[in-house]
Amino acid sequence: MSAASDRPRLSWAHAREAAYAAAGELPPTRVGLSAAVGRVLVEPVVALCDVPHYASSAMDGWAVRGPGPWVLLAAGRDASALDESEARAIVTGGLIPEGADAVLRSEVGEVVSDGSDATARGLLRSSVAPWTGQHIRPRGEEFGRGEVTIDAGVHLNPAHIAVAAACGVDEVEVRARARVALVLTGDEVVTHGIPAPGAVRDSFGPQLPAFVELLGAEVVGQTRIGDDHGALVRALSTEPSAHDVIITTGGTGDSSADHLRGALDRLGARVLIDGVAMRPGGPSLLARLDDGRLLIGLPGNPLAAMMGLLTLAAPALSALAGAALPELSRVSLGAPVAAGRGETRLIPFRLVDGSAEPSTFTGSAMLRGLADASGVLVCGSGGAEVGDELELVPLPWR
């Protein structure tokens, strides 16, 4: 598919900023705890009860009151409360009876029988005297009711979820994740096995949903169509409430098989970014449909599409989630980069002994260099020498 080479393209840096500015923050949403790991908390989590919500035993053994020896209460007798010098068997996590002032570990106690049922009618003796509060987890020891347990702005991890559950919370309010619909185009694409000459194996179907989700969005639909104008118009005319963003692959060039711009025109969309001055991925575009949804058009070649995702989708999805524009860091070059053709080049690299070694597999259709890359170099048209520091785009799986 040929690129639209005669249109003015935004610089790479300007395109990132414009994509971020085009996407407004989505309203927060409430999710159940099982779906909250990795989400960003909007409202703090407040304990709805004391944690623990009752005094419990930290050991297997006996709950006791006063000095020993203790009369061990009979099985089946009401043991919700203890009188002086009484004891009852208890397990770790068990409810401390009213009046109990310590837990005696099973290893240091001995039951002396005074009949046939030693555990029910015996005396409990110990070689050590327990102190008040020994092996008792007091009510509210960790959190008190009404206490903030997790602050807003936290990226929730599994331990946070456990804390929220212990505090009696069932749902949390988190930043929204953009809902993304994927539209994959191409007559020449096959989804299984080894393609015949003239056909290509689908690389987007298996990996694009995961890539998009690593960028902080949620893929809610995937449609595959051929290179057909009418089919593309129909695929882009889905119910607006079903998703926030559409990402398409292929069709961003100017050949007779490229229908994306025609479909956007038919739907009354406004193209915000019509190509980026970068290589690979220059034909990437960003548009706004007449119902307000954003559309990110990626080229049909795999590496070009991945660079389009990092350049346009990553900033837009961050903005929709209420996050900052992804920051770029810098790295020193361990090998030179030759001068280019007047465009920013995005080059996968590996970090070797602290320096960036640029990949030689940088063709639009090549994924070998990206597969084991540490990141992506941002190199100007003039090239760079060993020791120069270049900006780098982090990869979402690193």
Stockholm file with secondary structure:
# STOCKHOLM 1.0

chainA/1-398         MSAASDRPRLSWAHAREAAYAAAGELPPTRVGLSAAVGRVLVEPVVALCDVPHYASSAMDGWAVRGPGPWVLLAAGRDASALDESEARAIVTGGLIPEGADAVLRSEVGEVVSDGSDATARGLLRSSVAPWTGQHIRPRGEEFGRGEVTIDAGVHLNPAHIAVAAACGVDEVEVRARARVALVLTGDEVVTHGIPAPGAVRDSFGPQLPAFVELLGAEVVGQTRIGDDHGALVRALSTEPSAHDVIITTGGTGDSSADHLRGALDRLGARVLIDGVAMRPGGPSLLARLDDGRLLIGLPGNPLAAMMGLLTLAAPALSALAGAALPELSRVSLGAPVAAGRGETRLIPFRLVDGSAEPSTFTGSAMLRGLADASGVLVCGSGGAEVGDELELVPLPWR
#=GR chainA/1-398 SS CCCCTTSCCEEHHHHHHHHHHHCCCCCCEEEEGGGCTTCBBSSCEECSSCBSSSCEESSSEEEECSSSSEEECCTTSCCSBCCTTEEEEECTTCBCCBTCCEEEEGGGEEEECSSSCHHHHCEEEESSCCCTTTTEECTTSSBCTTCEEECTTCBCCHHHHHHHHHTTCCEEEECCCCEEEEEEECTTEESSSCCCTTCEECCHHHHHHHHHHHTTCEEEEEEEECSCHHHHHHHHTSCGGGCSEEEEESCCSSSTTCCHHHHHHHTTCEEEEECEEEESCTTCEEEECTTSCEEEEECSSHHHHHHHIIIIIHHHHHHHTTCCCCCCEEEEBSSCBCCCSSSEEEEEEEEETTEEEECSCCSTTCCHHHHTCSEEEEECTTCBCTTCEEEEECCTTC
#=GC SS_cons         CCCCTTSCCEEHHHHHHHHHHHCCCCCCEEEEGGGCTTCBBSSCEECSSCBSSSCEESSSEEEECSSSSEEECCTTSCCSBCCTTEEEEECTTCBCCBTCCEEEEGGGEEEECSSSCHHHHCEEEESSCCCTTTTEECTTSSBCTTCEEECTTCBCCHHHHHHHHHTTCCEEEECCCCEEEEEEECTTEESSSCCCTTCEECCHHHHHHHHHHHTTCEEEEEEEECSCHHHHHHHHTSCGGGCSEEEEESCCSSSTTCCHHHHHHHTTCEEEEECEEEESCTTCEEEECTTSCEEEEECSSHHHHHHHIIIIIHHHHHHHTTCCCCCCEEEEBSSCBCCCSSSEEEEEEEEETTEEEECSCCSTTCCHHHHTCSEEEEECTTCBCTTCEEEEECCTTC
//
